[in-house]
Amino acid sequence: MKPNFVQKVTNWGNFPVVEKNFKSEESLQNIQNFVRSNNEVIARGNGRCYGDASLGENIFSTSRLNKFVSFDRLNGIIECEAGVLLSEILEVIVPQGYFLHVTPGTKFVTVGGAIASDVHGKNHHAEGCFSEYVIDFKIMDRKGEVLTCSREENAGLFWATIGGMGLTGIILSARIKLKNIESVWIRQESIKAENLDEIFQLFEDSESWTYNVAWIDCLQKGKNIGRSILMRGEHALKAELPEKLRKNPLKIRKQFSPTVPFYFPGFVLNALTVRIFNWLYFNKQRKKEIHNFVDYNTFFYPLDFVNDWNKIYGKQGFIQYQMVIPKEKGKEGMKKILETIANSGNGSFLAVLKLFGKNNPEAYNSFPMEGYTLALDFKVNKKLRKLVSQLDSIVEEYGGRIYLTKDSMSKSSLTNYLKNTDDSKFVSLQHKRILNNA
Ligand SMILES: Cc1cc2nc3c(=O)[nH]c(=O)nc-3n(C[C@H](O)[C@H](O)[C@H](O)COP(=O)(O)OP(=O)(O)OC[C@H]3O[C@@H](n4cnc5c(N)ncnc54)[C@H](O)[C@@H]3O)c2cc1C
């Protein structure tokens, strides 16, 4: 086997940056050798988690596990290796009239990463997490053995791996159920909300919609706290489409994607620029309510249009903080969180609010619980740890939890769902950090 290769690695938030052994292999035997001859191994997909979840002493990159195994067009089931990106799956399935039941806000994540974080989309209240549609997967365990896991076979390992953050082994491939669609279009309604009361009411009123998400201006205070825009949507049926969109309704629309060419200097993103961005975003929609058709890339993946957008935060990087607060205390908890952020002056360029439905108790490592979830981006600076610790305390007070796949600096007590995953073979820097903090 070739020697391990030490290299600089970081994930989407560019924080932390580490120099670690990094290996990518495609043959089963070489992966086995890597697992058997190293301790503290962790799988890395496409590094779209923000922090240190897929960083470790010995990182196994699944970038070469990138092949499709089969596509059952009749029953809508796809089988592929774990390093295949959701974007690659969509390219294959959309023209055939299929879509993923659950997709996160970027399509540049791998199947292995989607299972290990048990990702959710804008439809958790209606369709649950990614795992609901995983039929089975193959995983390499600590001994280098390959096991097939499903609800019936090796069910203990199946459920520990769902949301298990890579701590149970290396997922090698998976079979996933798909949903039927008639077009690439989403019937969308965008509705402005002036404050938290309005946006919470809108979420309640929109529960019958499959997809709901709100952008929220987290720098507003007082009576405007919670100023936001709710986007709700449904896959458009062919018969619903206006005449001009009816031709080739399953043809994927290609759009030009600019690239951020370099890291922005640290001063570019500050409370003032975030405030200006938020004002422009809220006011770009003049009417209270807009109804239109947008293609699925615009609806599900607006951030993917700009390649390397993470560079706008500068070289020091950024974190994403995502938490969920149980529904009955959701409004009160969110108000406190938004007040704390507004008072800290640490504006979040991007803040996204969603309503989760009931969780699947079998998927005990999964992040979602019934309630409101807010995801916020913060540039790394000296004041940030204090803010994160304040936010952690509020989440704890309201019985919520944080999303490990976004985390890079939170408290251990908020991550109590990392159960049955303590395997000294598979260890991430995040896991070590959390255990050491305990
Ligand atoms: C712009 C953006 C929007 C996002 N929106 C959402 C969202 O709406 N909902 C949501 O849930 N998430 C969201 N995410 C987070 C993202 O979906 C998850 O972090 C996802 O797990 C990243 O997958 P990845 O392939 O990049 O894996 P990585 O980031 O490399 O790894 C993530 C975790 O998966 C484990 N892992 C990866 N591959 C394997 C494997 N083969 N076997 C075992 N473990 C593995 C890693 O060890 C790590 O713990 C978003 C991220 C970005 C950048």
The ligand as a MOL file (V3000), in Angstrom:
LIG
                    3D

  0  0  0     0  0            999 V3000
M  V30 BEGIN CTAB
M  V30 COUNTS 53 58 0 0 0
M  V30 BEGIN ATOM
M  V30 1 C -24.6650 25.4440 1.4650 0
M  V30 2 C -24.9740 24.2760 2.3630 0
M  V30 3 C -26.2980 24.0050 2.6680 0
M  V30 4 C -26.6150 22.9180 3.4840 0
M  V30 5 N -27.9280 22.6810 3.7580 0
M  V30 6 C -28.2660 21.6420 4.5320 0
M  V30 7 C -29.6320 21.3440 4.7860 0
M  V30 8 O -30.5370 22.0210 4.3020 0
M  V30 9 N -29.9110 20.2580 5.5440 0
M  V30 10 C -28.9270 19.4580 6.0600 0
M  V30 11 O -29.2560 18.4820 6.7300 0
M  V30 12 N -27.6220 19.7250 5.8380 0
M  V30 13 C -27.2730 20.7830 5.0980 0
M  V30 14 N -25.9540 21.0410 4.8490 0
M  V30 15 C -24.9370 20.1750 5.4480 0
M  V30 16 C -24.5650 18.9730 4.5650 0
M  V30 17 O -25.7180 18.4540 3.9400 0
M  V30 18 C -23.9780 17.8670 5.4570 0
M  V30 19 O -22.9000 18.3530 6.1920 0
M  V30 20 C -23.5140 16.6400 4.6590 0
M  V30 21 O -23.2650 15.5970 5.5480 0
M  V30 22 C -22.2330 16.9200 3.8770 0
M  V30 23 O -21.9220 15.7890 3.0980 0
M  V30 24 P -20.4680 15.5590 2.5170 0
M  V30 25 O -20.5450 14.4750 1.5080 0
M  V30 26 O -19.8680 16.8330 2.0780 0
M  V30 27 O -19.7200 14.9460 3.7870 0
M  V30 28 P -18.5930 15.5610 4.7350 0
M  V30 29 O -18.8930 16.9790 4.9800 0
M  V30 30 O -17.2630 15.2360 4.2060 0
M  V30 31 O -18.8560 14.7010 6.0620 0
M  V30 32 C -19.9980 14.9160 6.8560 0
M  V30 33 C -20.1290 13.7680 7.8660 0
M  V30 34 O -20.4180 12.5600 7.1620 0
M  V30 35 C -19.4460 11.5540 7.4400 0
M  V30 36 N -19.2550 10.7930 6.1960 0
M  V30 37 C -19.0760 11.2890 4.9450 0
M  V30 38 N -18.9730 10.2740 4.0650 0
M  V30 39 C -19.0800 9.1310 4.7860 0
M  V30 40 C -19.0210 7.7320 4.4350 0
M  V30 41 N -18.8620 7.3160 3.1940 0
M  V30 42 N -19.1470 6.8390 5.4460 0
M  V30 43 C -19.3370 7.2390 6.7280 0
M  V30 44 N -19.3950 8.5190 7.0980 0
M  V30 45 C -19.2700 9.4640 6.1460 0
M  V30 46 C -18.2070 12.3220 7.8700 0
M  V30 47 O -17.3620 11.5240 8.7000 0
M  V30 48 C -18.8400 13.4920 8.6350 0
M  V30 49 O -19.1710 13.1070 9.9390 0
M  V30 50 C -25.5800 22.1090 4.0200 0
M  V30 51 C -24.2500 22.3820 3.7320 0
M  V30 52 C -23.9480 23.4550 2.8950 0
M  V30 53 C -22.4960 23.7400 2.5710 0
M  V30 END ATOM
M  V30 BEGIN BOND
M  V30 1 1 1 2
M  V30 2 1 2 3
M  V30 3 2 2 52
M  V30 4 2 3 4
M  V30 5 1 4 5
M  V30 6 1 4 50
M  V30 7 2 5 6
M  V30 8 1 6 7
M  V30 9 1 6 13
M  V30 10 2 7 8
M  V30 11 1 7 9
M  V30 12 1 9 10
M  V30 13 2 10 11
M  V30 14 1 10 12
M  V30 15 2 12 13
M  V30 16 1 13 14
M  V30 17 1 14 15
M  V30 18 1 14 50
M  V30 19 1 15 16
M  V30 20 1 16 17
M  V30 21 1 16 18
M  V30 22 1 18 19
M  V30 23 1 18 20
M  V30 24 1 20 21
M  V30 25 1 20 22
M  V30 26 1 22 23
M  V30 27 1 23 24
M  V30 28 2 24 25
M  V30 29 1 24 26
M  V30 30 1 24 27
M  V30 31 1 27 28
M  V30 32 2 28 29
M  V30 33 1 28 30
M  V30 34 1 28 31
M  V30 35 1 31 32
M  V30 36 1 32 33
M  V30 37 1 33 34
M  V30 38 1 33 48
M  V30 39 1 34 35
M  V30 40 1 35 36
M  V30 41 1 35 46
M  V30 42 1 36 37
M  V30 43 1 36 45
M  V30 44 2 37 38
M  V30 45 1 38 39
M  V30 46 1 39 40
M  V30 47 2 39 45
M  V30 48 1 40 41
M  V30 49 2 40 42
M  V30 50 1 42 43
M  V30 51 2 43 44
M  V30 52 1 44 45
M  V30 53 1 46 47
M  V30 54 1 46 48
M  V30 55 1 48 49
M  V30 56 2 50 51
M  V30 57 1 51 52
M  V30 58 1 52 53
M  V30 END BOND
M  V30 END CTAB
M  END
